[in-house]
Amino acid sequence: MNFAILQTGYYSNDMNSSSHMQRALQWTLTVLGFLFASVLAIALFYMIRPVDFESLGVLGLYAFLIPSQLLMICALAALVAAICLRQVWRKQWRWPGIAFASIALIALPMSLWPMLSLYAMARQHDVQLSLVDSLIPSITLGGIQQDKSVRYATVDGQDLMLDVWPVSATTNATTRTPRPAIIRLHGGGWIAGTRSEFPEWNTWLNELGFVVFDVEYRLAPPVRWLDEVGDVKCALGWVASHAAQYRIDSNRISIMGNSAGGHLAMLAAYTMGDPIVSSSCDAVRVKINAVVNIYGPSDLPLGYHQSGSLHYVQHAMDAFIGGSPEAYADRYRILSPITYVNRKTPPTITLLGTNDRIVTTEQAQRLDRALTAAGVAHEMVLLPASDHGFDANWNGLSAQIARAKVKAFLRRYD
């Protein structure tokens, strides 16, 4: 009799323990589910309204980078919700089910909007996309490659370096030498960044047969409104002068940059030979074959007053240029690549996301109109449902389209 009572008590305690564990699991899933759904909801808001790069808006930027992964999250959340809601008669599972159903419902438009938009563009431009590749995110910010670093100048006591990315002997690219070269410039709003960021671009360009010179330039502060482009021109001259050493064709040098680097790439190419926008060292003049501008601004006064992230942009431009366009009108005019567009401007391709929260599409459109009026060979690629830094996820659909367009462009003009 006593044994039976003890046994009953044991099973009762065991059931109570199991019930407590279930309740703990249910509430844990509920809390985590609603928290994650809240984060997704904020990210969705900042996808629809691309502003606030320095704060919560960056959630929207990150979401644009991973639409394929968001689709997987949607599917997984829907599965968990279905399992929970099947037990709706056990009311304690209702809230976890609702939480995960919320995740699925929010993640669905976050994934389908960019994916469907980009697939539609890819079909229009006859670009093949790989969904399998896009499911595996590749986000590598890279950094300085000391084993590739070479000093190209010393200015005001500061050594200026670049990283040389040669074409591998085993590459599938053409073996024809001398090879074309590309100068690459990092972004960072003229106040941050370093050479060899986004190294995937460099290795990819190597595979196409280009020797890449990834250049650092002096950053603000202090005010360096002519120093940064002067350093770029110095590096261009150094590369041309060392063409024989690196087995490159000095008549086939192109320039490419992201964000602030895109601006400097255009400015250096468009002002070659200009006595005001001169090299910061004694450098030869270089003929630029082509310019690849990846979400860089062409009209700085417009950029100062028109951006989804005005505080970020204005802080960067104040540090770089010294103040506002109202205070330094001449500096802003001199530093705007659009100022110099003429019939001799090198062929230019501009790539920009339609939801860029830093550089507006009006920047690309103004440049497009100016290049068209001057009769310059050019291309404007506006990537739908894509944000600033869309190429940070190398396997992303936006980056896949961008590579296809850049490859075709360089094949025409390298």
Beta strands, then each sheet from edge to edge (+ up, - down):
strand 1: 149-155
strand 2: 158-165
strand 3: 179-185
strand 4: 211-215
strand 5: 248-258
strand 6: 288-294
strand 7: 348-353
strand 8: 378-383
sheet 1: 1+ 2- 4+ 3+ 5+ 6+ 7+ 8+
end
